[in-house]
């Protein structure tokens, strides 16, 4: 019961919000559209507007709203396997919260680890470098024997 209660809790919403924000606002919707174009997928203008609206507005706001509702409507975990509703003791509730924290801890610990890893390798550690894709990023399939130079994406008509 405890795993069912806490496994898909607020921590996954926080991870989802973080993923959307990093992907759309840090990596950038323009880069995403370049990647889609590299896959030889041509999106109509209406589809681009749809994706922009969904990625930049609807998804983050929906996830934040759901997260807030989770906190507002929180009730301690209980079991329904008995005739009476059995509320787990505080120690078990803490264990459930600790279980929920694991994905968030990976986010919090992962960023400083990446910083120190880059610093020890002698790579740049400014914010732009940390949030930019590496030179190896790109399609693994080379079309017509030509791979475009790293760091020079094709210009895409976004809208």
Secondary structure by P-SEA (a helix, b strand, c coil): cccccccccaaaaaaaaaaaaaacccccaaaaaaaaaaacccccaaaaaaaaaaacccaaaaaaaaaaaaaaaccccccccccccccccaaaaaaaaaaaaaaaaaaaaaaaaaaaaaaaacccccccccccccccccccccccccccccccccccccc
